[in-house]
Every structure is written in C-alpha cells, then in structure tokens.
Amino acid sequence: MSTLLILIPVSLAFGLLALVAFLWAQRSGQFDDLDGAANRILFDDDPPQPAKKAEPAPEGPSGPEK
C-alpha cells in the first residue's frame, strides 16, 4: 500500500509532464505540416547540373612552355 502513495503521484507528474510537452509542441507549430516531410523525400532537391568542360591552362607571359 505504501508503494501506491509513491507511484500514483509519480504517474500523475509524468502525465502532466507529457501534457505540457504536447501543448508546447502544438503551440510551436510541430504539427502544422504533416505531409510536407513525407512528400519531400520523394523529390530531388536540385536538378542535376551539366558536366563542365575542362578549361585550358592559362599561358605564361612568354607564351606556352616547351
């Protein structure tokens, strides 16, 4: 019986803590866009960039070296 005197207030405190955490998440906008993250994984972020061609090395002041 003495354990119930400890467990009931502890469980009520955990329940209150969970309620406070849920209300904080609700007010901070955690549940605003539930489908966005699910759809975001299906699409690429950026289109692939075309490959760049190699540019010739710049020549020195006296022309190309031999």
Backbone torsions as a table, in degrees:
resi	resn	phi	psi	omega
1	MET	NA	-33.2	-178.2
2	SER	-70.2	-26.1	177.7
3	THR	-69.7	-29.8	177.1
4	LEU	-65.9	-30.8	178.3
5	LEU	-66.8	-21.4	177.5
6	ILE	-95.7	-44.0	-173.2
7	LEU	-70.0	-36.2	-178.8
8	ILE	-66.3	-48.4	176.5
9	PRO	-64.4	-35.0	178.4
10	VAL	-65.7	-42.9	179.4
11	SER	-68.1	-36.1	175.7
12	LEU	-66.2	-37.4	177.8
13	ALA	-66.1	-41.8	177.2
14	PHE	-64.9	-39.0	177.3
15	GLY	-64.5	-41.6	176.8
16	LEU	-65.2	-40.0	177.8
17	LEU	-63.6	-41.1	177.7
18	ALA	-65.4	-38.6	178.0
19	LEU	-65.0	-42.4	178.3
20	VAL	-64.2	-41.5	178.8
21	ALA	-64.7	-39.9	178.3
22	PHE	-65.8	-44.2	179.9
23	LEU	-65.0	-37.0	176.6
24	TRP	-63.9	-43.6	179.5
25	ALA	-65.6	-37.3	179.2
26	GLN	-65.3	-44.5	-178.3
27	ARG	-73.6	-25.9	-179.2
28	SER	-87.3	1.0	173.5
29	GLY	88.1	21.3	-178.7
30	GLN	-68.0	-25.0	-175.0
31	PHE	-109.5	18.5	-176.2
32	ASP	-71.8	-44.4	-174.5
33	ASP	-123.6	88.0	-177.7
34	LEU	-79.3	-26.9	-177.6
35	ASP	-90.0	-17.3	-176.5
36	GLY	-61.7	-47.7	-179.0
37	ALA	-67.4	-34.4	180.0
38	ALA	-69.0	-36.8	-179.6
39	ASN	-82.3	-26.8	-176.2
40	ARG	-64.2	-30.4	-178.4
41	ILE	-73.0	-19.2	-176.9
42	LEU	-81.0	-18.6	-174.4
43	PHE	-115.7	146.2	176.1
44	ASP	-72.2	149.6	179.5
45	ASP	-71.7	-50.9	-177.3
46	ASP	-126.9	146.9	174.2
47	PRO	-68.7	151.1	-179.6
48	PRO	-63.7	139.4	-179.8
49	GLN	-85.2	141.0	176.9
50	PRO	-66.7	149.8	-179.4
51	ALA	-68.3	137.1	179.6
52	LYS	-86.8	141.8	175.8
53	LYS	-79.9	146.6	178.8
54	ALA	-68.9	133.2	178.3
55	GLU	-87.7	145.3	177.7
56	PRO	-66.0	149.5	179.8
57	ALA	-66.1	140.6	179.0
58	PRO	-67.8	146.0	-179.2
59	GLU	-84.8	152.0	178.0
60	GLY	-74.1	178.1	-178.2
61	PRO	-66.9	-23.3	-178.9
62	SER	-101.3	14.4	179.7
63	GLY	100.6	-175.2	-179.1
64	PRO	-68.7	142.1	179.4
65	GLU	-79.3	147.1	-178.3
66	LYS	-111.5	NA	NA
